[in-house]
Structure formats: C-alpha cells, structure tokens
Amino acid sequence: FPVTIFRAIKDKKGGASGGGGMGRPEHEPHNVSSATTSITLANRVAANGRAIWVVYQGSPLTYGTHYTVSGRTVTFTVTFYDSTSVDVTYIRT
C-alpha cells in the first residue's frame, strides 16, 4: 500500500522528487542585544521572505513594521534588550 502511494506521487512529479507543495519549516532561536540590527538565517525564506514568524519576548513582531527579510537576512527596525533572544520560524525554500 505505501509503495503504491509513493509511486503515484513520483509519477505525478509531486512530493520530494518533483516540486509543488510546501517547503520545510525551520525554527531558529537567535541571541540578540541592543546592538543587534540583523540576523542571518541558515536558509532562504519562502514566499519572497514573507513565510516567516518572528517572536521576541513572547510577542510577535510584524513584517514591514518591525523587520524585513532579504534572502537569508532579517533586518530589524526595533531595539532589543541585552542578553535576550528572538525566535524565528519560517518555511525555507
């Protein structure tokens, strides 16, 4: 049974061998300080940098207001407290 499903997905060019579908979700905590203006992620963010959720001290930050994304770089327009962290969850391309 499972082999038949995987074969059908492969024949239709879906799943891991073909395209379509959603990228893999990633979660990265980053230590930040008052000097932090940007962080570099391990991967590029899907949807032109919009498939991302950034949380600081339990509060979500807003794309375009608190940060922007270009490639793997998240640039912040807010000032963080020293010795804190920001949690980034995103869909990678």
C-alpha positions as CSV (number, residue, x, y, z in Angstrom):
1,F,0.0,0.0,0.0
2,P,2.6,2.7,0.9
3,V,4.8,1.8,-2.1
4,T,1.8,2.4,-4.4
5,I,1.2,5.9,-2.9
6,F,4.8,6.9,-3.2
7,R,5.0,5.6,-6.8
8,A,1.8,7.7,-7.7
9,I,3.4,10.8,-6.1
10,K,6.6,10.2,-8.1
11,D,4.7,9.6,-11.3
12,K,2.8,12.9,-10.9
13,K,6.1,14.7,-10.1
14,G,4.9,15.7,-6.6
15,G,6.5,15.3,-3.2
16,A,10.2,15.3,-2.8
17,S,11.1,14.3,-6.3
18,G,9.1,16.9,-8.2
19,G,8.1,20.3,-7.0
20,G,5.0,21.9,-5.7
21,G,3.9,21.6,-2.1
22,M,5.3,23.5,0.8
23,G,8.9,23.8,1.8
24,R,10.4,22.5,5.0
25,P,9.6,24.5,8.2
26,E,12.6,25.7,10.3
27,H,12.9,27.1,13.7
28,E,16.0,29.1,14.8
29,P,16.5,30.9,18.2
30,H,19.0,33.8,17.9
31,N,20.6,35.6,20.8
32,V,20.2,39.4,20.4
33,S,21.3,42.6,22.2
34,S,20.8,46.3,21.9
35,A,23.5,46.3,19.2
36,T,21.7,43.7,17.0
37,T,20.3,45.2,13.8
38,S,20.1,42.0,11.7
39,I,20.5,38.2,11.9
40,T,21.4,35.7,9.2
41,L,19.2,32.6,8.8
42,A,20.5,29.2,7.8
43,N,18.2,29.2,4.7
44,R,16.3,31.5,2.4
45,V,12.7,32.2,3.4
46,A,9.9,31.1,1.0
47,A,7.3,33.4,-0.5
48,N,9.8,36.2,-1.2
49,G,10.7,36.4,2.5
50,R,7.1,36.5,3.8
51,A,6.7,32.9,5.1
52,I,8.2,33.8,8.4
53,W,7.1,34.3,12.1
54,V,9.3,36.3,14.4
55,V,8.6,36.3,18.2
56,Y,10.5,38.4,20.7
57,Q,9.9,38.0,24.5
58,G,6.6,36.3,23.7
59,S,5.3,39.0,21.4
60,P,5.0,38.5,17.6
61,L,6.8,41.1,15.5
62,T,5.2,42.4,12.4
63,Y,6.8,42.1,8.9
64,G,7.4,45.6,7.4
65,T,7.0,47.3,10.7
66,H,9.5,45.6,13.0
67,Y,11.6,43.7,10.4
68,T,12.2,43.0,6.8
69,V,13.7,40.0,5.0
70,S,16.1,39.9,2.1
71,G,17.5,36.5,1.1
72,R,18.7,34.9,4.4
73,T,19.0,38.3,6.3
74,V,16.4,39.5,8.7
75,T,16.9,43.3,9.3
76,F,15.2,44.8,12.4
77,T,13.8,48.3,13.0
78,V,13.4,47.7,16.7
79,T,16.0,47.8,19.5
80,F,16.3,44.7,21.7
81,Y,17.2,44.4,25.3
82,D,20.7,42.9,26.0
83,S,21.0,39.2,26.7
84,T,17.7,38.2,25.2
85,S,16.7,36.1,22.2
86,V,14.4,36.2,19.2
87,D,12.6,33.1,17.9
88,V,12.3,32.8,14.1
89,T,10.1,30.1,12.5
90,Y,10.0,30.1,8.7
91,I,9.3,28.0,5.7
92,R,12.5,27.5,3.7
93,T,12.9,27.5,0.0
